[in-house]
Amino acid sequence: MKKNLLSWVAGAGLLFAVQSESLAQGDYPTLSQLTQRLQAISGSGSTAKLSSLTKTEGGKDIWVLKVGKGDLDNKPAIAVVGGVEGFHVLSVELALQFAESLVKDNNAALDKNTFYVFPNMSPDAYEQYHASLKYERRGNAAKVDQDRDGQVSEDGYVDLNKDGMITMMRVESPLGDYYVHEKDPRVMVKADRSKGERGTHMLMSESRDNDKDGMFGEDLEEGIAFNRSLTYKFPIFTPLAGEFAVSQKEGRAMLDYLFDQWNIFAIFTFSPANNLSSPLKFNAAEARKRIVTSMLEKDVAINSMVSGIYNKTVSPKAYNQTNQGTDGDFFQWAYFHFGRLSFSTPGWWVPEFKDADGKSNPNAEANFLAWADSEGVDAFVDWQAVTHPDLPGQKVEVGGIKPFVMYNPPFEKVADIAKEHNEFILKLAEMSPKLEFHNLQTEKLSNGLTRITVDLFNNSPLPTHSDMGVRSRWLRRVRVDINRDAKDLIAGDKIKLINKIDAFDKTTLTWVVKGSGSVDIKAGAAHTGFATLNVKL
């Protein structure tokens, strides 16, 4: 016991040292720093157990932290996922800081719930943030022929202005689809042909046409993106998706792991998708399709309720946020194919910036640059003329918003963002289904028989199952067992399965049993927890 206590104190000290070092730095951590922090919070005596699910093509670990105490697999659980997009480095930090806060400050939350934290599902892509050439990478290290021309990665990004970053390239041309923003000449705006707008420039990522097919940067030096390769609306034959769904080791390992965790009732993802600041809408036509493509109506109502709690807990208000999921992503897979309640947020949005006249700019890039200027954030590479070997005689300029800055705030802001999101996730955990027995009645009948009647009540604002979980028949149903021999059970089921109990709703159970003594009744499922009742006959 003494040895374990000393180990825990040492581990806690290491956690504090590593965490303090990370929070004191001026930039997002490297992969090695992330690993050190994961190992620190999962040391001997910790409530967090660290496992590597697999290694990516680039040799990076896919980590999962299982945090809890007691019978971990039979407590309602939440999975918290970061790094589904490699360029969203904030998401990794938020997931990891949540895990650190659980172990350090919120041990009481583990009495009722278990947590699975997947801090970084895209470590190969995440590494690009700290590479000598920075660009917003999504794919892993697999070798892929993205443009299907028989060559691999022959048309990747090229740093034409030698500044160590991949930004944008604009080419002056009457055939272009973009023009210069009238109020901010740094910004390019897509022409709206329906309004008679005329483009003046072509706009593309900083790159070359090495294979001379007239396209630029279409065969990147990156492989498959985790958040584009899952089974829901898998975008077949598109770059970064792969030849088939879940083709990569990290995706298979994570999904295999999740399918074994029957106690997960909700998944919380830090990603560009967003159904928390703004809940999803119900679409009756899409919900009636054979392959359902709309969140079901009752689940939309749950989403709206949880969104209200989120907006009361997290102070920054979303501006210009309309991303509610993309084909092949994890957030939608968790709901449509895994049947769990699924919530996602970027964690941070560029705030709405209003000028001296109180007016804001609806253009996302113009709004971002105005905000960045006000905050003193170095976020833009000035447009610079370059000589492009594939575009002789044409005016080509390189510049634009720097990589990562529109999706990831300055690191000094992250601690406050994490604190609010930690609070929200714990509130979500407190709402987990909770089964209780109420209104027990026993009635003596003739011939030594007793009628037992009791209400099984879900004392939670969330149902025991999402409607999609019921429809998919994947979530395990609530099981009610009575420990009486079949010969003594005159009426009622020895084992009864219940599809769903709604929020603050009940189902009434009744049996007629023969004999004396007592009987034990147990009800629940791994994702709802279990209720037990001893009945004297």
N, C-alpha and C positions, 0 to 999 in steps of 0.2 A: 504493500500500500504506500509506504514511504517512498519507495523507488518510483512508483507511478506518479506520485505527487511532484517529486523533484523533476521528473521528465516533463510533466505538464507545465511547471513553472518555467523550465528552460525553453520549452516550445513556445510558450506565451511570450517570453522575452524576445525570442527570435522573430516571432510574428510582429511584435511591436517595432523592433528594429528595422525589419524589412519594410513594413508598412510605412513607418516614418520616413525612411529613405525615399520610398516611392512617391509619397505625397509631397515631399520637399522638392522633388525634381521639377524642372520646368517643362517637361515633355512627357508624352505617353511612354510607358515602360517597354523595354525590349522583351522578346520571348524568354530569354534567360531570367530576367527579373520577374516575369510573371510566374515562371516555374518555381523560383525560390520562394515566392509568396505562397504559392499553393502548397509546397512542401512544409512551409512554416506553420500553416494553420491546420495541417493534418498530422502533426507529430504525435508521439506517444501520449495517450491519455486524452486526446482531442475527440470531440464529438463528430469530427469530419474525417472521412476515410477517402483517400485519393487513389484513383485507379487510372491507368492508361488503357483506353479502349482499343486503340490501334495506332499505327504510325502512318502518316500521309506519304504520298509519293516523294515528298521532299524530306522525309525522315523526321517529321515533327510529331510529337505526341498529341493525341486527342484525349484531353483529360476530362474526368468527371469526378466531382466531389459529392459523396453521399453524406448528408449531415442529419444527425438525429440521435435519439437515445431510446433504449428499451426495444420493443418489438417494431423495428423500423419498417418492415414490409407490410405491416397491418395497421398503419396509421395513414390518414389522408395525406397526400404528398403533392407538392408543386415542383415542376421542373423549370429552372431558370436558365435561359440559353443566351449566350452572347457570341459574337463573331460569326453570325451566319453570312454576313458580307465582310469580305476582307478589308475593305476601305473604311468600315465603320469601327474604328479602333476604340471609340468611346464605349461601344457596347461591351467590349471585353472588360474594360476597366469597371463598368457598372456591375457586371455579373460577379466579378471577383470581389469588389468592395462589399457586395451584398453577402457573399460567403464569409468574408472577414467579419462583418458586423454580426452575423449569426453566431459565430464561435465566440466572439469577444464580448458582445453586449446583449444578445437576445437569446440566451440559453433557455429561457422559459418557454419560448415559442416551440421548442423541440419536445415539450411534454405532450403536445397534441399532434404535431405535424412532423413529417419528414421532408427534406428538401434535396433535390438533385440539381447540382449546378454544373453546367457545361460552359466553361468560360470562353472557349474559343474554338469554333468549328472550322475556321479557315486560317490556320497558322501559316501555311505557305504564302497566302496572299497578304496576311497581316505583316509578314516580314518585310514587305516592300516599303512600308512606312519608314523603316530605318535603313533602307538600302541607299547606295550612292546615287541611284537614279530613282526618284520618287514618282510614283503614279498610282492612281486609284485602281488597284488590282482586285479582281474577283476570283480568278481561277487558281487552282492548286498547281503543283509542279509536274503534273502528267504531261506527256508529250502528245499533242493533239493537232491534227490538220484541220484547223477551224474553217477554212474556206474550201476544203475538199478538192484540192487541186493536185494532190499527190506529194506535196512538200509540206514540211512541218515548220511552223513559226518563221516563215520567210518574210512576212510582212508585219513585223512588230512595231512598237513605238520607236521613234528616233529622236534624240535630243538635238534638234537642229540649231538651237541658239546656245547650246553648251552651258546651261544654267543648272543642270542636275535635276530638272523637273520636266515632266511631260504635261504640257498645257494644251492649248488649241492652236490651230493654224487657219488663218483666213486668207482666202484668195479672191482678189477683186475680179468679178466676172458678172456680166449681165445674166448669165445662166444660173446664178446662185439663188439660194432660198432665204438668205439672211440680209439684214441691213443694220446700220449702226443706230443704236438707241438715241433718240433725239435729246434726251436729258443727260445721259451718261455715255460718252463716246467709248468708254471701255467695254460696254456691253453690246453683244450682237443679239438681234431679235429676229425670230423666224417670221417671214412675210406671210400674211394671211391673204391668200389669193381671192377668197370670197369677198374681201373688202377692197379689192383692187390694189393691194400693196405689192410693190415690186422689190425683188431682192437685188442686192448689189454685190454680194460676196458668197462664195462657197465656204462652209465651215466644217472642219474635221479635226480629229486629234492630230497632234504633232507626230508626223510619220512620213514614210516614203512609199513609193510603189515599186518595190523591188522585183516583183514578178511581172511587171508591165501589163497588168490586166485592167488598168484604169481605176483601181480601187486602192485606198490608202488605209493601212493599219487594220486590215481585215483578218490577218492570221497572226494573232498575238502570241508572245512568248509566255503563255500561261495556259493552264489546262482547263479543268472542269470546275465550275462554281458550285459550291454546296447548295446555295440558295436558288439555284436554277435547275437542279438535277433531281428533285424529288417527284413523287408519283402523281400528285394532284395537278392536273392540267400540264403534264410534262411537255415542254416545248420542243418536240422532236425536230431534228434537222436544223437546229439553231445553234449559233456559237455559244460555247461555255456550258451547254446542257449535257453533252455526252451522247454516246450512241444509243443508250437506253437509260431508263430511270434508275437512280441509285447505283450508278456504275462504279462509284469510287469507294475505297475502303472506309473512309471516314463516315460517309453517309450510311453504308451498310452496318457498320459497327454501332453507330448511334441508334439507328432504328431497331436493330436486334436487341440492344440493351433496353430501350424503352418498351418494347413489346413484352419484356419479362417483368416490367414494373407495374403490376396490376393496381398498385395503390395511388397512382397519379390521377388526380381529379382535374387538374388545370395545368396548362403550360403558359409560361410568361416569357416572351421573347423580346430582347432588345434588338430591333431591326428597323430598316426604313419603313416597313409596313406599319400602319397605325389604325387601330380600332379602339383606342382609349381616349385620346382627346376628342375624337369624333367617332361614335359607334357606327357599325355597319348598318346598311338599310336592308329591309326585307324586300325581296323580289318574288312575288307569288309565282310568276311564270317560270322562273329559273328553279324555284323550289319544287315544282311539279315535274321537272324533267327526270328521265330515267337516271341520268347521271346528274345529281343535284349540284347546282352551281351557286346557290344562294344559301346563306345561313338561314336555318329554319326559324319560323316566327317567334316561338317561345325563347329560342336561344338569342335572337336579336333583342328581345326584352331584357334578358340577363345582361347582355353586352351593354345595353343602354344604362342599366342600373350600376354596373361596375364602372362604366365610363364616368358617371356622375361622381362616384367616390374618388376616382383618379383625379378629376379636375378640381376637387376640393383639397386634395392632398398635395398635388404637384403645382407649384405656383406659376411657372412660365406658361403662357397660353399659346397654343399652336397658331401659326400664321402660314397661310398658303400650303396647308397639309392635306393632300388628297390621295396619298398612296395607301390603298387599302388591300395590298397584296398583288403579287405578280406570279405569272405562270411558273410552276415548278418550285415554289418557295416553301419554306419550312412552316411559317405561320399558318398558311392555309392547310397544309398537310396535317398539322396537329388537330385541326377541327374536322375536316372532311374525311380524312382517311384514318385518323387515330381516334376520333370520336370524343376527344376531350374538349372542355372549354379552353379556348385559345385566345390569348391577349397579347398584343404587340404594341410597342412604342419605340420611336427613335431615341427617347430619353431627353433629347434637346432639339429645339428648333431655333432657326435664326429669328430673333424677335422682330416684330413689326417696327419699322423705323419711320418716324414722321418728321417731315422737314419743318422749317420755321413757320410755315403756313398751316401746320397741322395735317398735311397731306402725306399719305403713304404711297409707295410705288408698288403696283401689283406684279411687276416683273420680279421674279424671285432673285435673280442675280443682281439687279439694280438695288433691290432692298437689302440684300446681303452686303454689298459693297458700301452702301451708305452706313449700315450698322457698323461694319468693320472699321470704316474711317473714324466713326465717333468713338470707338473703343481703342483706337490705336493699334489695331490688328493688321499686320503686314500680310495682305491676302491677295495681292494682284501683281502679275508680271506685265509690265507695260508692253504694248504691241511694238515689235521690233522687226524691221524689214530684214529678210534673209534671202539668199540666193538658193533656190530649190532646184536640184539637178533634174527632177522629174517634171518641173513646170517652167521650162525656159521662157524668158521673155514676159512672164506674168508677175504681177505685184503680189508677193507672198509675205505675210507678217505672222510672227509667232508671239503669243502672249495669252493673257486670260487669267482666270481665277486659279490660284495655286491648288495643287492636289490636297485633298483631305479637309480643307478648312471650312467648307460649307456644311459638312456633316459632323464635324468634331470640334467642340468649343475649345478655347485655350485651356490647358490642363488645370490651371489654378481655379477654374470654375467647377471642376468635376466633383469635388468633395461635397459641395452643397447639392448638386444634382443627385448624387448617389444617396445622400441622406434622405431626401424626399421619396425617392423610389424604393429605398429599403423600407420606409414606413408603409408605403402603399402595398408592397408585396406581403408584408406581415398582416396588413388588414385583410388582404385577399385570403391569406391562410386562415385567419380567424373565422372567415365565412365558410370554411369547408363543411361539407355535410356532417351532421351530428345526429345519430339515431338514439332515441330514448323510448323507454316503455312508460306509458301512462294509463290511468283509468283501469287498473286491474280489477276484475270482478270474478269471484268464484261462486258458483251456484250448485248446491247439493241436489242431485237428482236421485231417483230411486235406484235400487239394485247396486249401490256402491259406486254410482257414477257421479262425476263432477264436470260441470261446464266451466271452462276458462275463457274469459273474454278480456282482451287487452288491446290498446291502441299503440301501434308503432309510429312514432312521431319523428319527423325530420326537423330538428330545432336549428334551422339555418336559413338564411336568405337565398341560398343556392339549392337547386334540386339535387337529388342523389346522382342523376345522370343528365347529360345534355340530351336534347331530343335527337341530335345526330348520333349520339352514342347508342340510344335505344334503337334507332333505325338501322344502324350498322350491325347491331347485335355483337359488337366486339367487347364492350365493357361488360364485366361480370355483373349479373343481376344481384340484388339484395337477396340473401339466402336466410331463411328462418328455419331453425332446427329445434325440435322438442325431443328431449332425451327420454322417450317412453317407448317401450317395446311395441311393435305393431299390433300385437294381440290385445294390448291394453288401450290402444288408441281407437276409440269407437267412431269418432268423427273428427275431421280435420286432417291436414297433411303432416306427416312426420317431417318432410322437407318441403318447404314452400319457396318458390322463386318469385320475386317482385320486380317488375320491369323498371319502375321509377316511383319515387315519392317526391312530389313537388316541394318547393320552399314552404316551410311552416305548414306542412300538410301531414296527413296521417293516413294509415290504412288499418282497418280493424281486423284483428285475428281472433279466431275462436276454435276451440277444440272440446271434445268430450272424451274424458279419460276414465279408465276403470282403476279402482284401487285406492290406496291411501299413501301417506308419506308426502313426498314433494317431487316436483319436476323442475328441470332447468330449461330455460328457453334462451336461445342465442340468435341474434339477428345482425346482419351486416354484410359488408364486402370490404376488401382491402382498401378501396378508395373512399369508403364512407366511415371506416372504423366499425366497431362492434358494440352492441348493447347486450347485456345479459340480465336475466330475471329468474329468481328462484320463487316458485309458487308452492305454498303449503296447501295440500288437499284437505 
